Amino acid sequence: MRLFSFGNIRCVFAGYYFPKRFESRFCDDRLAFVQKIYDFKNGKDGCTEYLSQAFWLLSTDEDVTAIFMPCSTSDRYYRRFSGITSFFGIL
């Protein structure tokens, strides 16, 4: 993970995501990260360890806005994000 700024906005870069069709080109480390993303997208992993690391890197006592890529259906939103609601203290 890497901390960077976009203007006055502090951001965290976690890693590159690639579609499955490129999977054969990945090294083991990249494949493990991308598999975590696949698991998150399928609702199998909340990726809370990545969120924790990202917020720790930001190390701010100000408000933070987390932005996620949009899903194509409401079912996918529920499947992907229901696993991280407890991390954010939602529900």
C-alpha positions, 0 to 999 in steps of 0.5 A: 500500500502506498500513500499519495496525494491528489491535490489536497486529498490524501489517498491510499493505493492498495494495488492493481486489479486485473480481470481474470483473463490476464490471470496467467500473466501474474506472479504469485504475489499479484495473483494473491492480491487479485484473488482477494479482490475476486473474493471481495467481489463475490462476497467471500472476503470483506477485505477488512485487513486492507481497509484497516491498513489503508486507514492506518496509513491515512492516520488522520483524525479528520473525516474520511471518505471511502470510495468504491467502484460501482457495481452493476446491480443492487445484488452485487452491492449487497454481496460485496459490501455487506461484509464490511459494514461492521468495519464501518459500524453500519447496521 
